[in-house]
């Protein structure tokens, strides 16, 4: 936005009684963000940097939150059944989006840990006194220590297995189970 645009918004806000911040937020959302316009100008007239635009948008976040709260308050009240149905639809949409998101491939360490986790957990439980529990953090620390103690060649083998599994992403957990069983027999 050029300096003259900012001055115009300020002048119009004073004349017509609307909030300048809300108008700037609206303009930023509609024109700067939606179109990816990089011609936003600072008061000096030069192009603003990406960080300056980011700072501007961060300042607008509270204003946008207030506007969203106002819009929600003005929304008509739904019956319990309609609200439950809307909530269910939103949850299903969120789950569908999560399922459609590509998964990160498993690393060799994670693949090795998956096969060793039960064994390490049981060994830690055997070492504890009566009434104490094994925490997830303790198990992870022990797994990391054991992974670091493995020979470099063994770690390289697990990394290779992980890349093979990543290349064959259509394979099921049976491949993973067979890899874990293979390591147990070693």
Backbone torsions as a table, in degrees:
resi	resn	phi	psi	omega
1	UNK	NA	137.4	-179.8
2	UNK	-82.7	166.1	179.5
3	UNK	-59.4	-40.6	-178.9
4	UNK	-64.2	-33.4	177.6
5	UNK	-66.7	-42.2	179.1
6	UNK	-63.9	-39.2	178.6
7	UNK	-66.2	-39.7	178.1
8	UNK	-64.0	-42.8	179.5
9	UNK	-62.0	-42.7	179.7
10	UNK	-62.9	-43.3	179.9
11	UNK	-65.0	-44.4	179.0
12	UNK	-66.0	-35.5	178.4
13	UNK	-63.8	-41.0	179.1
14	UNK	-68.1	-40.0	-175.8
15	UNK	-73.2	-43.2	-173.2
16	UNK	-102.3	0.5	171.8
17	UNK	75.6	29.1	173.4
18	UNK	-106.7	165.3	-176.9
19	UNK	-81.1	130.4	-178.4
20	UNK	-62.0	-39.6	-178.6
21	UNK	-62.3	-41.1	-179.8
22	UNK	-65.9	-39.2	179.2
23	UNK	-66.2	-42.3	178.5
24	UNK	-65.4	-38.5	177.7
25	UNK	-62.9	-43.5	179.2
26	UNK	-61.6	-46.5	180.0
27	UNK	-63.5	-40.5	179.8
28	UNK	-63.3	-44.6	179.6
29	UNK	-65.2	-45.8	-173.3
30	UNK	-74.2	-38.8	-170.7
31	UNK	-111.1	-44.2	-176.3
32	UNK	-77.4	-47.1	-174.6
33	UNK	-80.7	-49.9	-174.4
34	UNK	-63.7	-38.2	-177.4
35	UNK	-96.2	-7.8	-178.0
36	UNK	66.7	28.9	-177.2
37	UNK	-64.6	123.8	179.4
38	UNK	-103.1	15.2	-179.6
39	UNK	-95.0	16.1	176.6
40	UNK	-63.6	135.4	-176.3
41	UNK	-117.8	145.0	176.3
42	UNK	-82.8	179.5	-179.2
43	UNK	-63.4	-26.7	179.8
44	UNK	-75.8	-11.3	178.7
45	UNK	96.3	-9.2	179.7
46	UNK	-88.5	163.1	178.9
47	UNK	-63.6	137.8	178.1
48	UNK	-77.1	152.5	177.7
49	UNK	-78.6	165.9	178.6
50	UNK	-59.4	-39.0	-178.9
51	UNK	-68.4	-36.0	177.5
52	UNK	-65.1	-40.2	176.8
53	UNK	-65.0	-38.5	178.1
54	UNK	-63.0	-42.3	178.0
55	UNK	-62.7	-40.9	179.0
56	UNK	-61.4	-44.2	-179.1
57	UNK	-69.2	-32.1	176.4
58	UNK	-66.2	-37.7	177.9
59	UNK	-67.1	-27.0	-178.5
60	UNK	-82.3	-15.7	-176.8
61	UNK	-56.2	-45.7	178.7
62	UNK	-63.5	-35.7	178.9
63	UNK	-65.4	-42.5	178.8
64	UNK	-64.9	-36.5	178.5
65	UNK	-64.7	-40.1	177.1
66	UNK	-63.4	-42.6	179.9
67	UNK	-63.4	-39.3	178.8
68	UNK	-65.5	-40.4	178.8
69	UNK	-64.7	-39.7	177.5
70	UNK	-63.8	-43.6	-179.9
71	UNK	-64.1	-37.7	179.2
72	UNK	-67.5	-39.5	179.6
73	UNK	-66.3	-34.0	-179.7
74	UNK	-79.3	-16.1	-178.3
75	UNK	-65.4	144.5	-179.4
76	UNK	-66.1	144.8	179.5
77	UNK	-73.1	135.2	-180.0
78	UNK	-97.0	154.4	174.1
79	UNK	-69.4	166.6	-178.7
80	UNK	-61.1	-39.3	-179.1
81	UNK	-66.5	-44.0	179.9
82	UNK	-65.7	-39.4	179.0
83	UNK	-65.1	-40.9	179.1
84	UNK	-65.8	-40.8	179.0
85	UNK	-64.9	-41.8	178.8
86	UNK	-64.4	-39.9	179.0
87	UNK	-65.4	-40.3	179.2
88	UNK	-64.9	-42.5	178.2
89	UNK	-62.5	-42.3	179.2
90	UNK	-63.3	-40.6	179.4
91	UNK	-65.7	-42.8	178.7
92	UNK	-64.0	-39.8	178.6
93	UNK	-64.5	-39.5	179.2
94	UNK	-65.5	-42.4	178.8
95	UNK	-65.8	-38.5	178.7
96	UNK	-65.2	-40.7	178.6
97	UNK	-65.4	-38.2	179.0
98	UNK	-66.7	-40.2	-179.9
99	UNK	-67.9	-32.4	-178.6
100	UNK	-77.3	-18.3	-178.7
101	UNK	-69.7	132.4	-179.3
102	UNK	-66.8	142.2	-179.3
103	UNK	-86.9	146.8	174.1
104	UNK	-73.8	140.4	178.9
105	UNK	-67.9	149.1	-179.3
106	UNK	-75.4	138.7	177.6
107	UNK	-83.9	167.5	178.4
108	UNK	-61.7	-39.0	179.4
109	UNK	-63.7	-45.6	-179.0
110	UNK	-65.1	-38.3	177.9
111	UNK	-63.7	-44.7	178.0
112	UNK	-63.9	-43.6	-179.6
113	UNK	-61.3	-38.1	-178.1
114	UNK	-60.9	-37.8	178.3
115	UNK	-77.2	-26.8	-174.1
116	UNK	-98.3	-15.2	-171.7
117	UNK	-56.8	-45.2	-177.1
118	UNK	-64.2	-43.8	180.0
119	UNK	-62.8	-45.6	-179.5
120	UNK	-65.9	-41.1	179.3
121	UNK	-61.1	-45.0	179.7
122	UNK	-64.6	-39.1	179.5
123	UNK	-67.9	-36.2	177.2
124	UNK	-69.2	-37.2	177.9
125	UNK	-64.1	-37.2	-179.7
126	UNK	-66.5	-29.4	-178.1
127	UNK	-83.0	-13.2	-175.9
128	UNK	-82.9	157.4	176.5
129	UNK	-79.0	170.3	-179.5
130	UNK	-61.3	132.5	176.0
131	UNK	87.5	-9.0	178.8
132	UNK	-88.4	155.3	-179.8
133	UNK	-120.3	153.7	176.5
134	UNK	-88.8	127.4	178.6
135	UNK	-90.8	159.0	178.4
136	UNK	-61.4	-36.8	178.4
137	UNK	-62.5	-40.1	178.3
138	UNK	-63.8	-42.0	179.8
139	UNK	-63.8	-45.1	-179.2
140	UNK	-64.6	-37.9	177.6
141	UNK	-62.9	-43.7	-179.5
142	UNK	-65.9	-42.2	178.3
143	UNK	-61.5	-42.7	179.3
144	UNK	-64.0	-41.0	178.7
145	UNK	-63.0	-42.7	179.5
146	UNK	-67.8	-37.6	178.5
147	UNK	-63.0	-44.4	179.9
148	UNK	-66.2	-26.8	179.5
149	UNK	-79.6	-16.4	178.9
150	UNK	-64.2	150.7	176.5
151	UNK	-67.6	152.8	-178.8
152	UNK	-59.2	-35.7	-179.4
153	UNK	-67.1	-38.9	177.7
154	UNK	-65.6	-42.0	178.2
155	UNK	-62.7	-39.8	179.1
156	UNK	-63.3	-37.0	177.3
157	UNK	-63.0	-44.1	179.9
158	UNK	-66.1	-37.8	177.2
159	UNK	-63.2	-39.5	178.7
160	UNK	-65.4	-41.2	177.5
161	UNK	-62.3	-38.5	-180.0
162	UNK	-66.8	-40.8	179.0
163	UNK	-69.3	-34.3	175.3
164	UNK	-64.6	-41.6	178.6
165	UNK	-65.5	-39.1	178.7
166	UNK	-65.3	-36.0	178.7
167	UNK	-69.3	-33.5	178.4
168	UNK	-102.6	61.5	-174.6
169	UNK	-65.4	-15.7	179.9
170	UNK	-83.1	-5.1	179.0
171	UNK	-72.3	155.4	-176.1
172	UNK	-96.8	-171.8	179.7
173	UNK	-69.3	-12.3	178.2
174	UNK	-63.5	-35.3	176.6
175	UNK	-64.6	-43.5	179.5
176	UNK	-63.4	-42.8	179.2
177	UNK	-64.0	-39.7	179.3
178	UNK	-66.8	-34.9	177.4
179	UNK	-66.5	-42.4	179.9
180	UNK	-65.8	-41.1	178.3
181	UNK	-64.8	-36.7	179.5
182	UNK	-62.1	-40.3	-179.5
183	UNK	-71.8	-32.2	178.7
184	UNK	-67.5	-34.0	-178.5
185	UNK	-77.2	-16.8	-179.6
186	UNK	-68.4	NA	NA
